[in-house]
Amino acid sequence: MNQFVLTCCSTADMKKTYFDERQIPYVCFHYLMDGVSYPDDLGQSMPFDEFYNRISKGAMPTTSQVNVAEFHDFFGAILKEGKDILHISLSSGISGTYNSACSAVEELKEEYPDRKILVVDSLGASSGYGLLVDAAADLRDQGLSLEEVYRITMERRLHVHHWFFSTDLTSFKRGGRISATSAMLGTVLNICPLMNMDHEGHLVPRHKIRTKKKAMQEAVRMMEEHADGKNGYKGKCFISCSACGDDARAVADLVEARFPELNGRVLINSIGTVIGAHTGPGTVALFFFGDERKD
């Protein structure tokens, strides 16, 4: 039996069944919509289609991260069972939750001096963050120690690529991810900005692409350029999307056609309610392991 527990946040945007099957406890972020607070609990409190439909009708959800007290309780319950913890956190480039986790760890050291809690800043988000958690779970299941899984995860975190585009830039503009001018021009000229995550875990617009179809093709071209082994990539590939399953499936089809040695089929997840509050509907994100992100 493993002597450490692998944990993460709900913002890794994997299905609840995935976390249950792989024995990965997660702690939930929160969001406020129309005056009501909800946990970011993988679509249980509010189905994803309802969430994005309400945004399309004008709702403007706001989000809150996991605070120190919540981490203290979450970690504490595991430590009481005599287990050490490896926690992988949402990128510090877009959230303060990594710092909250570290603060809770410092408090718990006094209560549990014989237990270990190691925290990894994923420098990733959504199912890209999930891809890193998945890789760590694979290492855990191979019998590697807490320290070994921590070291390899730290080494691999900047090798997870995030490439994504959106056909609706309203939420990106509201959250300051892109300028109001870029959002207006994108709407008028049918431009889908192709974005990725830099080496500090920030979301960065990279290319302005005319039409959704070309944005899909360019995202897959980025995978051809950066993936381990190029078109001979043998790793896993995840996609997350917000209320645009057909677009996600179209990108997955392109990936599966161009990368015949993939480890299984492309796994498609929904962008969760906290990440989705900032992207809105119409976003497709592609994740894979590749060369090191350097800017």
Backbone as CSV, one residue per row, in Angstrom:
resi,resn,N_x,N_y,N_z,CA_x,CA_y,CA_z,C_x,C_y,C_z
1,MET,0.849,-1.206,0.000,0.000,0.000,0.000,0.875,1.244,0.000
2,ASN,0.449,2.279,-0.768,1.209,3.518,-0.829,1.206,4.208,0.532
3,GLN,2.370,4.702,0.913,2.471,5.388,2.191,2.341,6.904,2.045
4,PHE,1.939,7.374,0.880,1.612,8.793,0.734,0.362,8.924,-0.122
5,VAL,-0.309,10.042,0.047,-1.539,10.316,-0.683,-1.279,11.453,-1.660
6,LEU,-1.639,11.251,-2.905,-1.536,12.286,-3.933,-2.829,13.088,-3.936
7,THR,-2.730,14.413,-3.833,-3.918,15.265,-3.804,-3.761,16.422,-4.788
8,CYS,-4.876,17.062,-5.088,-4.863,18.228,-5.980,-6.097,19.080,-5.697
9,CYS,-6.322,20.074,-6.535,-7.505,20.940,-6.434,-8.504,20.575,-7.531
10,SER,-9.727,21.002,-7.349,-10.780,20.725,-8.335,-10.460,21.318,-9.693
11,THR,-9.615,22.347,-9.726,-9.286,23.046,-10.968,-8.375,22.249,-11.890
12,ALA,-8.064,20.996,-11.519,-7.370,20.102,-12.460,-8.338,19.627,-13.540
13,ASP,-9.630,19.891,-13.356,-10.649,19.670,-14.394,-10.633,18.269,-14.997
14,MET,-10.652,17.289,-14.130,-10.865,15.909,-14.543,-12.233,15.479,-14.017
15,LYS,-12.751,14.380,-14.492,-14.053,13.907,-14.038,-13.957,13.360,-12.612
16,LYS,-15.064,13.468,-11.878,-15.098,12.936,-10.518,-14.760,11.444,-10.514
17,THR,-15.273,10.718,-11.488,-15.000,9.279,-11.551,-13.507,9.006,-11.716
18,TYR,-12.823,9.892,-12.429,-11.371,9.733,-12.604,-10.674,9.819,-11.247
19,PHE,-10.986,10.873,-10.479,-10.340,11.043,-9.178,-10.678,9.890,-8.240
20,ASP,-11.909,9.431,-8.287,-12.315,8.315,-7.437,-11.545,7.044,-7.797
21,GLU,-11.489,6.739,-9.085,-10.834,5.512,-9.531,-9.336,5.522,-9.265
22,ARG,-8.726,6.702,-9.368,-7.279,6.780,-9.181,-6.893,7.146,-7.749
23,GLN,-7.890,7.238,-6.884,-7.661,7.503,-5.465,-6.860,8.792,-5.256
24,ILE,-7.394,9.876,-5.814,-6.781,11.199,-5.692,-7.796,12.139,-5.039
25,PRO,-7.697,12.372,-3.735,-8.594,13.337,-3.089,-8.349,14.742,-3.646
26,TYR,-9.410,15.531,-3.782,-9.272,16.896,-4.286,-10.020,17.855,-3.369
27,VAL,-9.544,19.071,-3.315,-10.168,20.115,-2.510,-10.787,21.127,-3.462
28,CYS,-11.994,21.588,-3.145,-12.769,22.403,-4.085,-12.542,23.903,-3.924
29,PHE,-12.349,24.574,-5.042,-12.474,26.030,-5.116,-13.965,26.370,-4.951
30,HIS,-14.286,27.666,-5.069,-15.682,28.111,-4.948,-15.961,29.178,-5.999
31,TYR,-17.237,29.378,-6.300,-17.619,30.488,-7.166,-18.971,31.025,-6.720
32,LEU,-19.184,32.289,-7.044,-20.427,32.974,-6.716,-21.138,33.317,-8.011
33,MET,-22.386,32.869,-8.144,-23.166,33.154,-9.340,-24.573,33.590,-8.936
34,ASP,-24.971,34.761,-9.418,-26.301,35.309,-9.113,-26.563,35.323,-7.621
35,GLY,-25.541,35.692,-6.855,-25.696,35.848,-5.416,-25.642,34.566,-4.602
36,VAL,-25.412,33.430,-5.253,-25.362,32.150,-4.560,-23.957,31.559,-4.677
37,SER,-23.433,31.068,-3.544,-22.102,30.465,-3.538,-22.198,28.966,-3.803
38,TYR,-21.296,28.471,-4.654,-21.257,27.053,-5.006,-19.824,26.528,-4.889
39,PRO,-19.672,25.253,-4.562,-18.337,24.650,-4.656,-18.048,24.272,-6.103
40,ASP,-16.793,24.345,-6.469,-16.354,23.897,-7.801,-16.168,22.378,-7.724
41,ASP,-17.296,21.657,-7.718,-17.262,20.232,-7.399,-17.501,19.346,-8.617
42,LEU,-16.886,19.735,-9.735,-16.873,18.892,-10.938,-18.269,18.663,-11.497
43,GLY,-19.089,19.708,-11.433,-20.410,19.655,-12.049,-21.492,19.009,-11.214
44,GLN,-21.218,18.696,-9.955,-22.234,18.050,-9.122,-23.285,19.040,-8.629
45,SER,-22.850,20.183,-8.092,-23.807,21.164,-7.582,-24.553,21.875,-8.699
46,MET,-23.856,22.124,-9.801,-24.484,22.725,-10.970,-23.912,22.061,-12.218
47,PRO,-24.753,21.416,-13.019,-24.250,20.785,-14.250,-23.568,21.809,-15.144
48,PHE,-22.557,21.359,-15.859,-21.778,22.271,-16.690,-22.629,22.967,-17.752
49,ASP,-23.596,22.258,-18.347,-24.399,22.898,-19.389,-25.230,24.037,-18.812
50,GLU,-25.742,23.869,-17.607,-26.491,24.957,-16.960,-25.574,26.127,-16.639
51,PHE,-24.381,25.825,-16.132,-23.420,26.871,-15.776,-23.097,27.748,-16.984
52,TYR,-22.749,27.127,-18.100,-22.364,27.912,-19.281,-23.578,28.570,-19.943
53,ASN,-24.720,27.959,-19.828,-25.933,28.585,-20.359,-26.245,29.864,-19.601
54,ARG,-26.050,29.849,-18.306,-26.306,31.050,-17.496,-25.305,32.161,-17.821
55,ILE,-24.058,31.803,-18.094,-23.082,32.809,-18.521,-23.500,33.408,-19.859
56,SER,-23.943,32.564,-20.781,-24.373,33.038,-22.101,-25.542,34.016,-21.998
57,LYS,-26.332,33.860,-20.929,-27.489,34.739,-20.724,-27.154,35.969,-19.892
58,GLY,-25.867,36.126,-19.548,-25.448,37.348,-18.871,-24.927,37.207,-17.460
59,ALA,-24.991,36.019,-16.872,-24.458,35.841,-15.521,-22.943,36.046,-15.532
60,MET,-22.415,36.646,-14.460,-20.980,36.920,-14.369,-20.436,36.342,-13.062
61,PRO,-20.102,35.069,-13.062,-19.613,34.441,-11.834,-18.255,34.984,-11.410
62,THR,-18.051,35.016,-10.110,-16.750,35.369,-9.546,-16.244,34.162,-8.761
63,THR,-14.946,34.046,-8.645,-14.366,32.842,-8.053,-13.541,33.165,-6.814
64,SER,-13.384,32.156,-5.959,-12.508,32.292,-4.795,-11.698,31.021,-4.628
65,GLN,-10.451,31.196,-4.235,-9.528,30.072,-4.131,-9.716,29.329,-2.808
66,VAL,-9.076,28.198,-2.688,-9.063,27.452,-1.434,-8.210,28.232,-0.442
67,ASN,-8.770,28.522,0.740,-8.006,29.321,1.700,-7.185,28.439,2.641
68,VAL,-6.409,29.076,3.492,-5.493,28.349,4.373,-6.248,27.406,5.306
69,ALA,-7.354,27.884,5.878,-8.130,27.052,6.807,-8.674,25.810,6.120
70,GLU,-9.128,25.963,4.869,-9.649,24.811,4.126,-8.546,23.797,3.836
71,PHE,-7.379,24.294,3.459,-6.250,23.391,3.249,-5.850,22.704,4.552
72,HIS,-5.881,23.448,5.639,-5.523,22.887,6.938,-6.438,21.707,7.257
73,ASP,-7.728,21.874,7.056,-8.683,20.797,7.334,-8.514,19.628,6.357
74,PHE,-8.309,19.961,5.076,-8.168,18.944,4.028,-6.932,18.087,4.269
75,PHE,-5.792,18.740,4.470,-4.558,18.001,4.727,-4.623,17.277,6.076
76,GLY,-5.188,17.964,7.075,-5.221,17.405,8.421,-5.957,16.081,8.495
77,ALA,-7.048,15.967,7.734,-7.817,14.726,7.742,-6.987,13.554,7.213
78,ILE,-6.097,13.825,6.257,-5.239,12.769,5.698,-4.096,12.443,6.652
79,LEU,-3.522,13.479,7.250,-2.424,13.261,8.190,-2.866,12.447,9.402
80,LYS,-4.093,12.628,9.818,-4.614,11.867,10.969,-4.621,10.372,10.695
81,GLU,-4.667,10.007,9.417,-4.653,8.595,9.037,-3.230,8.037,8.962
82,GLY,-2.248,8.887,9.286,-0.866,8.436,9.293,-0.196,8.431,7.933
83,LYS,-0.738,9.204,6.987,-0.209,9.238,5.621,0.551,10.538,5.355
84,ASP,1.596,10.445,4.543,2.250,11.636,4.015,1.477,12.105,2.778
85,ILE,1.776,13.331,2.312,0.985,13.930,1.234,1.894,14.545,0.177
86,LEU,1.555,14.313,-1.077,2.090,15.089,-2.193,0.921,15.844,-2.796
87,HIS,0.940,17.162,-2.667,-0.151,17.985,-3.204,0.341,18.757,-4.415
88,ILE,-0.407,18.677,-5.498,-0.090,19.433,-6.709,-1.127,20.536,-6.845
89,SER,-0.653,21.767,-6.984,-1.515,22.946,-6.917,-1.720,23.593,-8.277
90,LEU,-2.841,24.280,-8.420,-3.074,25.143,-9.578,-1.949,26.162,-9.686
91,SER,-1.618,26.588,-10.900,-0.518,27.514,-11.152,-0.566,28.766,-10.276
92,SER,0.575,29.089,-9.686,0.694,30.329,-8.927,0.633,31.552,-9.835
93,GLY,0.752,31.329,-11.146,0.678,32.444,-12.087,-0.727,32.963,-12.295
94,ILE,-1.742,32.190,-11.871,-3.123,32.639,-12.046,-3.926,32.581,-10.754
95,SER,-3.329,32.100,-9.667,-4.058,31.969,-8.411,-3.092,31.981,-7.243
96,GLY,-3.585,32.411,-6.085,-2.777,32.400,-4.867,-2.917,31.125,-4.068
97,THR,-3.589,30.126,-4.652,-3.857,28.902,-3.889,-2.592,28.130,-3.519
98,TYR,-1.555,28.218,-4.332,-0.290,27.553,-3.987,0.256,28.111,-2.679
99,ASN,0.216,29.420,-2.530,0.707,30.047,-1.296,-0.153,29.646,-0.104
100,SER,-1.466,29.518,-0.320,-2.353,29.095,0.767,-2.012,27.685,1.211
101,ALA,-1.752,26.805,0.245,-1.384,25.431,0.577,-0.089,25.400,1.381
102,CYS,0.891,26.189,0.955,2.177,26.225,1.664,2.024,26.771,3.078
103,SER,1.155,27.757,3.258,0.919,28.312,4.600,0.289,27.267,5.509
104,ALA,-0.654,26.501,4.958,-1.287,25.441,5.751,-0.264,24.380,6.145
105,VAL,0.639,24.077,5.232,1.675,23.080,5.518,2.541,23.528,6.692
106,GLU,2.908,24.798,6.706,3.729,25.315,7.805,3.006,25.176,9.137
107,GLU,1.702,25.428,9.156,0.927,25.267,10.391,0.892,23.804,10.835
108,LEU,0.723,22.918,9.880,0.560,21.498,10.191,1.852,20.817,10.620
109,LYS,2.980,21.418,10.263,4.262,20.839,10.674,4.377,20.762,12.192
110,GLU,3.785,21.750,12.872,3.835,21.763,14.331,2.927,20.689,14.924
111,GLU,1.803,20.432,14.253,0.856,19.435,14.752,1.284,18.009,14.411
112,TYR,1.947,17.854,13.265,2.344,16.524,12.787,3.821,16.533,12.402
113,PRO,4.713,16.662,13.379,6.149,16.787,13.065,6.743,15.565,12.386
114,ASP,6.096,14.414,12.495,6.635,13.195,11.898,6.081,12.904,10.508
115,ARG,5.205,13.745,10.018,4.585,13.538,8.707,5.194,14.505,7.689
116,LYS,5.112,14.141,6.404,5.654,14.977,5.330,4.522,15.440,4.418
117,ILE,4.562,16.717,4.046,3.674,17.257,3.015,4.548,18.030,2.042
118,LEU,4.600,17.569,0.810,5.339,18.270,-0.231,4.336,18.877,-1.208
119,VAL,4.582,20.118,-1.613,3.647,20.846,-2.477,4.337,21.231,-3.776
120,VAL,3.697,20.924,-4.901,4.210,21.259,-6.230,3.335,22.356,-6.827
121,ASP,3.949,23.430,-7.275,3.257,24.437,-8.077,3.229,23.909,-9.509
122,SER,2.059,23.527,-9.989,1.973,22.882,-11.305,2.375,23.794,-12.449
123,LEU,2.253,25.126,-12.239,2.457,26.082,-13.328,1.558,25.733,-14.515
124,GLY,0.417,25.126,-14.208,-0.533,24.711,-15.225,-1.955,24.929,-14.741
125,ALA,-2.904,24.655,-15.627,-4.314,24.857,-15.286,-5.184,23.875,-16.053
126,SER,-6.400,23.733,-15.578,-7.407,22.870,-16.193,-6.822,21.471,-16.431
127,SER,-7.167,20.836,-17.529,-6.722,19.456,-17.727,-5.244,19.357,-18.082
128,GLY,-4.553,20.498,-18.269,-3.090,20.474,-18.357,-2.505,20.216,-16.971
129,TYR,-3.039,20.889,-15.997,-2.750,20.614,-14.591,-3.135,19.157,-14.302
130,GLY,-4.277,18.731,-14.831,-4.714,17.355,-14.658,-3.757,16.344,-15.274
131,LEU,-3.160,16.701,-16.413,-2.204,15.807,-17.066,-0.976,15.592,-16.188
132,LEU,-0.536,16.644,-15.493,0.600,16.515,-14.587,0.226,15.643,-13.390
133,VAL,-0.979,15.843,-12.852,-1.454,15.009,-11.742,-1.531,13.545,-12.180
134,ASP,-2.022,13.311,-13.381,-2.129,11.958,-13.918,-0.757,11.302,-14.014
135,ALA,0.236,12.048,-14.470,1.596,11.507,-14.580,2.148,11.151,-13.201
136,ALA,1.855,12.009,-12.220,2.303,11.722,-10.853,1.613,10.473,-10.308
137,ALA,0.337,10.300,-10.639,-0.395,9.106,-10.191,0.194,7.848,-10.810
138,ASP,0.626,7.935,-12.061,1.269,6.790,-12.715,2.558,6.414,-11.983
139,LEU,3.338,7.422,-11.614,4.585,7.165,-10.891,4.296,6.562,-9.520
140,ARG,3.315,7.109,-8.830,2.912,6.552,-7.524,2.543,5.081,-7.657
141,ASP,1.771,4.768,-8.696,1.311,3.393,-8.882,2.430,2.448,-9.281
142,GLN,3.538,3.012,-9.775,4.707,2.192,-10.086,5.531,1.889,-8.843
143,GLY,5.122,2.477,-7.708,5.794,2.200,-6.450,6.889,3.169,-6.069
144,LEU,7.015,4.300,-6.786,8.034,5.277,-6.441,7.693,5.956,-5.115
145,SER,8.705,6.427,-4.432,8.523,7.067,-3.134,7.971,8.474,-3.288
146,LEU,7.531,9.040,-2.195,7.052,10.425,-2.180,8.099,11.368,-2.753
147,GLU,9.318,11.231,-2.298,10.381,12.137,-2.743,10.687,11.964,-4.225
148,GLU,10.650,10.726,-4.704,10.919,10.478,-6.120,9.823,11.064,-7.007
149,VAL,8.582,10.867,-6.613,7.470,11.411,-7.409,7.510,12.933,-7.392
150,TYR,7.818,13.510,-6.242,7.946,14.978,-6.140,9.029,15.491,-7.089
151,ARG,10.188,14.869,-7.054,11.312,15.338,-7.883,10.978,15.261,-9.372
152,ILE,10.421,14.144,-9.808,10.109,13.980,-11.224,8.992,14.927,-11.650
153,THR,8.017,15.116,-10.780,6.915,16.038,-11.102,7.429,17.465,-11.237
154,MET,8.326,17.863,-10.368,8.916,19.201,-10.477,9.691,19.337,-11.787
155,GLU,10.385,18.270,-12.187,11.157,18.316,-13.426,10.263,18.371,-14.657
156,ARG,9.082,17.753,-14.585,8.228,17.613,-15.767,7.185,18.718,-15.905
157,ARG,6.984,19.520,-14.885,5.851,20.457,-14.919,5.939,21.461,-16.066
158,LEU,7.135,21.893,-16.438,7.268,22.838,-17.540,7.299,22.143,-18.900
159,HIS,7.092,20.834,-18.902,7.011,20.096,-20.157,5.558,19.810,-20.550
160,VAL,4.618,20.283,-19.718,3.201,20.153,-20.072,2.798,21.386,-20.875
161,HIS,2.401,21.186,-22.117,2.011,22.292,-22.982,0.507,22.521,-22.934
162,HIS,0.133,23.794,-22.943,-1.270,24.215,-22.964,-1.464,25.100,-24.201
163,TRP,-2.293,24.672,-25.131,-2.626,25.499,-26.296,-4.142,25.568,-26.415
164,PHE,-4.680,26.772,-26.447,-6.136,26.884,-26.438,-6.613,28.117,-27.188
165,PHE,-7.863,28.043,-27.606,-8.502,29.150,-28.324,-9.944,29.241,-27.865
166,SER,-10.580,30.383,-28.155,-11.975,30.565,-27.781,-12.710,31.321,-28.878
167,THR,-13.946,30.925,-29.097,-14.798,31.629,-30.063,-15.625,32.716,-29.394
168,ASP,-15.555,32.811,-28.057,-16.276,33.840,-27.303,-15.285,34.487,-26.348
169,LEU,-14.920,35.738,-26.635,-13.859,36.400,-25.873,-14.378,37.280,-24.743
170,THR,-15.682,37.247,-24.493,-16.292,38.122,-23.486,-15.667,37.923,-22.110
171,SER,-15.564,36.687,-21.659,-15.042,36.415,-20.323,-13.543,36.687,-20.234
172,PHE,-12.805,36.435,-21.305,-11.375,36.750,-21.317,-11.167,38.253,-21.171
173,LYS,-12.017,39.040,-21.833,-11.922,40.501,-21.725,-12.269,40.952,-20.310
174,ARG,-13.355,40.413,-19.757,-13.796,40.819,-18.418,-12.736,40.502,-17.372
175,GLY,-12.029,39.387,-17.552,-11.005,39.002,-16.589,-9.648,39.624,-16.840
176,GLY,-9.532,40.448,-17.884,-8.273,41.119,-18.179,-7.252,40.248,-18.882
177,ARG,-7.674,39.065,-19.377,-6.739,38.174,-20.069,-6.377,38.717,-21.451
178,ILE,-7.341,39.399,-22.088,-7.059,40.095,-23.338,-7.676,41.478,-23.251
179,SER,-7.201,42.406,-24.094,-7.692,43.783,-24.039,-9.077,43.900,-24.654
180,ALA,-9.766,44.973,-24.308,-11.088,45.227,-24.876,-11.006,45.391,-26.387
181,THR,-9.925,46.021,-26.863,-9.754,46.209,-28.307,-9.582,44.876,-29.017
182,SER,-8.754,43.995,-28.427,-8.545,42.680,-29.030,-9.844,41.877,-29.060
183,ALA,-10.624,41.999,-27.993,-11.886,41.273,-27.937,-12.849,41.780,-28.994
184,MET,-12.904,43.109,-29.178,-13.804,43.687,-30.175,-13.376,43.280,-31.588
185,LEU,-12.083,43.392,-31.860,-11.598,43.014,-33.185,-11.795,41.525,-33.446
186,GLY,-11.605,40.725,-32.393,-11.813,39.300,-32.545,-13.226,38.969,-32.940
187,THR,-14.178,39.668,-32.326,-15.581,39.431,-32.635,-15.923,39.906,-34.046
188,VAL,-15.477,41.104,-34.390,-15.812,41.697,-35.694,-15.140,40.932,-36.839
189,LEU,-13.880,40.543,-36.648,-13.097,39.939,-37.724,-13.059,38.410,-37.653
190,ASN,-13.811,37.846,-36.722,-13.856,36.384,-36.570,-12.466,35.825,-36.275
191,ILE,-11.767,36.496,-35.353,-10.420,36.075,-34.969,-10.480,35.258,-33.685
192,CYS,-9.807,34.134,-33.688,-9.689,33.288,-32.501,-8.242,33.357,-32.010
193,PRO,-7.956,34.115,-30.961,-6.576,34.139,-30.471,-6.147,32.755,-29.995
194,LEU,-4.949,32.336,-30.378,-4.390,31.094,-29.870,-3.477,31.469,-28.708
195,MET,-3.767,30.899,-27.546,-3.049,31.243,-26.318,-2.340,30.022,-25.759
196,ASN,-1.354,30.280,-24.907,-0.757,29.173,-24.167,-0.339,29.654,-22.790
197,MET,0.341,28.796,-22.051,0.805,29.130,-20.704,2.315,29.215,-20.732
198,ASP,2.869,30.293,-20.193,4.314,30.483,-20.238,5.004,29.750,-19.083
199,HIS,6.303,29.959,-18.951,7.086,29.211,-17.971,6.806,29.640,-16.536
200,GLU,6.096,30.739,-16.351,5.720,31.178,-15.017,4.256,30.879,-14.709
201,GLY,3.620,30.148,-15.618,2.239,29.767,-15.376,1.213,30.842,-15.658
202,HIS,1.573,31.815,-16.496,0.632,32.864,-16.904,0.026,32.515,-18.260
203,LEU,-1.217,32.930,-18.472,-1.851,32.762,-19.776,-1.391,33.875,-20.698
204,VAL,-0.933,33.502,-21.899,-0.354,34.480,-22.820,-0.946,34.298,-24.223
205,PRO,-1.541,35.357,-24.822,-1.971,35.274,-26.230,-0.740,35.175,-27.126
206,ARG,-0.744,34.229,-28.084,0.411,34.011,-28.941,0.157,34.375,-30.400
207,HIS,-0.976,33.955,-30.945,-1.229,34.172,-32.365,-2.683,34.608,-32.574
208,LYS,-2.882,35.528,-33.515,-4.237,35.926,-33.907,-4.596,35.177,-35.188
209,ILE,-5.592,34.332,-35.093,-5.919,33.446,-36.208,-7.351,33.677,-36.666
210,ARG,-7.504,33.820,-37.959,-8.825,34.053,-38.538,-9.542,32.724,-38.719
211,THR,-10.680,32.592,-38.128,-11.614,31.454,-38.181,-11.243,30.348,-37.188
212,LYS,-12.267,29.756,-36.677,-12.121,28.671,-35.700,-11.404,27.464,-36.298
213,LYS,-11.727,27.123,-37.533,-11.120,25.952,-38.168,-9.605,26.086,-38.225
214,LYS,-9.112,27.277,-38.584,-7.671,27.488,-38.664,-7.045,27.463,-37.270
215,ALA,-7.787,27.947,-36.271,-7.271,27.917,-34.901,-7.092,26.466,-34.443
216,MET,-8.045,25.621,-34.786,-7.922,24.193,-34.463,-6.672,23.606,-35.096
217,GLN,-6.488,23.896,-36.367,-5.346,23.344,-37.091,-4.016,23.857,-36.528
218,GLU,-3.999,25.126,-36.137,-2.766,25.700,-35.595,-2.437,25.107,-34.223
219,ALA,-3.455,24.868,-33.415,-3.211,24.252,-32.109,-2.564,22.878,-32.287
220,VAL,-3.073,22.109,-33.238,-2.502,20.785,-33.487,-1.107,20.906,-34.098
221,ARG,-0.888,21.941,-34.908,0.451,22.157,-35.464,1.449,22.460,-34.352
222,MET,0.998,23.185,-33.312,1.867,23.448,-32.172,2.243,22.136,-31.474
223,MET,1.303,21.209,-31.432,1.611,19.898,-30.858,2.640,19.174,-31.722
224,GLU,2.497,19.253,-33.045,3.472,18.628,-33.938,4.863,19.229,-33.742
225,GLU,4.909,20.519,-33.443,6.191,21.211,-33.286,6.839,20.947,-31.938
226,HIS,6.023,20.831,-30.891,6.582,20.801,-29.536,6.499,19.459,-28.822
227,ALA,5.655,18.527,-29.247,5.454,17.280,-28.510,6.715,16.424,-28.478
228,ASP,6.867,15.663,-27.405,7.972,14.706,-27.331,7.875,13.742,-28.512
229,GLY,8.948,13.651,-29.300,8.934,12.746,-30.436,8.170,13.272,-31.634
230,LYS,7.734,14.538,-31.579,6.964,15.142,-32.687,5.761,14.254,-33.029
231,ASN,5.612,13.866,-34.278,4.459,13.046,-34.674,4.553,11.606,-34.164
232,GLY,5.697,11.270,-33.601,5.849,9.962,-32.979,5.547,9.986,-31.487
233,TYR,4.870,11.020,-31.045,4.523,11.191,-29.625,3.803,9.954,-29.086
234,LYS,4.310,9.429,-27.965,3.749,8.215,-27.372,3.065,8.476,-26.031
235,GLY,2.954,9.742,-25.664,2.350,10.076,-24.379,0.842,10.222,-24.455
236,LYS,0.282,10.712,-23.349,-1.147,10.958,-23.286,-1.461,12.377,-23.776
237,CYS,-2.675,12.563,-24.241,-3.138,13.873,-24.690,-4.520,14.111,-24.094
238,PHE,-4.685,15.256,-23.437,-5.971,15.639,-22.859,-6.489,16.891,-23.553
239,ILE,-7.805,17.014,-23.610,-8.467,18.228,-24.091,-9.522,18.610,-23.064
240,SER,-9.677,19.899,-22.813,-10.825,20.363,-22.024,-11.561,21.417,-22.836
241,CYS,-12.859,21.511,-22.604,-13.661,22.448,-23.397,-14.808,22.988,-22.556
242,SER,-15.316,24.136,-22.966,-16.429,24.765,-22.253,-17.625,24.894,-23.189
243,ALA,-18.583,23.976,-23.022,-19.845,23.993,-23.772,-19.631,23.995,-25.286
244,CYS,-18.629,23.272,-25.757,-18.360,23.181,-27.201,-17.762,21.812,-27.511
245,GLY,-18.507,20.778,-27.144,-18.021,19.414,-27.282,-17.702,19.017,-28.706
246,ASP,-18.458,19.530,-29.674,-18.194,19.187,-31.076,-16.843,19.723,-31.524
247,ASP,-16.516,20.945,-31.077,-15.210,21.518,-31.425,-14.078,20.711,-30.789
248,ALA,-14.274,20.305,-29.539,-13.255,19.504,-28.859,-13.044,18.179,-29.578
249,ARG,-14.131,17.555,-30.000,-14.028,16.278,-30.707,-13.321,16.463,-32.047
250,ALA,-13.555,17.597,-32.711,-12.895,17.864,-33.992,-11.387,17.986,-33.802
251,VAL,-10.953,18.662,-32.717,-9.520,18.770,-32.435,-8.956,17.399,-32.080
252,ALA,-9.698,16.634,-31.289,-9.242,15.289,-30.919,-9.068,14.412,-32.147
253,ASP,-9.972,14.530,-33.101,-9.863,13.742,-34.333,-8.595,14.093,-35.103
254,LEU,-8.274,15.399,-35.150,-7.054,15.829,-35.825,-5.821,15.250,-35.132
255,VAL,-5.824,15.299,-33.798,-4.687,14.783,-33.026,-4.526,13.286,-33.252
256,GLU,-5.616,12.557,-33.163,-5.529,11.107,-33.301,-5.091,10.685,-34.704
257,ALA,-5.418,11.513,-35.702,-5.004,11.202,-37.072,-3.510,11.475,-37.282
258,ARG,-2.997,12.515,-36.624,-1.605,12.914,-36.859,-0.609,12.274,-35.889
259,PHE,-1.109,11.694,-34.800,-0.227,11.084,-33.799,-0.682,9.640,-33.561
260,PRO,-0.347,8.760,-34.461,-0.863,7.386,-34.398,-0.338,6.562,-33.229
261,GLU,0.724,7.039,-32.552,1.298,6.262,-31.447,0.898,6.793,-30.078
262,LEU,-0.154,7.616,-30.022,-0.658,8.138,-28.746,-0.889,7.024,-27.742
263,ASN,-0.718,7.361,-26.471,-1.037,6.438,-25.386,-2.548,6.505,-25.134
264,GLY,-3.307,5.683,-25.865,-4.763,5.713,-25.764,-5.354,6.826,-26.601
265,ARG,-6.669,6.937,-26.574,-7.342,8.003,-27.299,-7.240,9.311,-26.519
266,VAL,-7.503,10.418,-27.189,-7.510,11.716,-26.525,-8.637,11.725,-25.496
267,LEU,-8.318,12.159,-24.280,-9.312,12.250,-23.210,-9.898,13.652,-23.187
268,ILE,-11.212,13.758,-23.330,-11.886,15.055,-23.362,-12.630,15.274,-22.044
269,ASN,-12.358,16.410,-21.391,-13.021,16.800,-20.147,-13.712,18.148,-20.322
270,SER,-14.595,18.451,-19.409,-15.198,19.781,-19.394,-14.310,20.729,-18.594
271,ILE,-14.174,21.948,-19.072,-13.550,22.987,-18.256,-14.479,23.247,-17.079
272,GLY,-13.953,23.164,-15.873,-14.774,23.284,-14.675,-15.290,24.687,-14.449
273,THR,-16.095,24.821,-13.405,-16.806,26.080,-13.179,-15.893,27.238,-12.774
274,VAL,-14.799,26.962,-12.070,-13.908,28.059,-11.679,-13.066,28.533,-12.862
275,ILE,-12.407,27.618,-13.550,-11.670,28.017,-14.753,-12.650,28.563,-15.792
276,GLY,-13.810,27.933,-15.912,-14.813,28.357,-16.884,-15.398,29.728,-16.608
277,ALA,-15.372,30.162,-15.350,-15.837,31.520,-15.039,-14.951,32.560,-15.708
278,HIS,-13.699,32.183,-16.000,-12.749,33.110,-16.621,-12.652,32.926,-18.140
279,THR,-13.008,31.745,-18.630,-12.960,31.527,-20.084,-14.314,31.750,-20.734
280,GLY,-15.399,31.478,-19.998,-16.723,31.484,-20.611,-16.868,30.310,-21.558
281,PRO,-17.996,30.229,-22.261,-18.203,29.132,-23.212,-17.363,29.318,-24.468
282,GLY,-17.181,28.229,-25.204,-16.517,28.321,-26.503,-15.022,28.148,-26.505
283,THR,-14.444,27.678,-25.391,-12.994,27.496,-25.309,-12.629,26.020,-25.459
284,VAL,-11.601,25.756,-26.258,-11.033,24.413,-26.402,-9.549,24.497,-26.057
285,ALA,-9.098,23.607,-25.173,-7.697,23.615,-24.743,-7.074,22.242,-24.963
286,LEU,-5.866,22.239,-25.505,-5.146,21.015,-25.871,-3.897,20.894,-24.999
287,PHE,-3.675,19.690,-24.429,-2.578,19.493,-23.488,-1.784,18.234,-23.833
288,PHE,-0.456,18.345,-23.722,0.416,17.218,-24.024,1.787,17.479,-23.408
289,PHE,2.625,16.452,-23.348,4.000,16.614,-22.876,4.914,16.906,-24.062
290,GLY,5.834,17.864,-23.861,6.735,18.216,-24.948,8.018,18.833,-24.458
291,ASP,8.624,19.677,-25.299,9.861,20.345,-24.907,9.581,21.344,-23.783
292,GLU,10.620,21.831,-23.166,10.446,22.690,-21.999,9.925,24.073,-22.392
293,ARG,8.887,24.523,-21.683,8.393,25.889,-21.871,9.417,26.859,-21.281
294,LYS,9.878,27.793,-22.107,10.943,28.688,-21.662,10.519,30.155,-21.605
295,ASP,9.336,30.487,-22.114,8.875,31.879,-22.003,7.373,31.916,-21.986
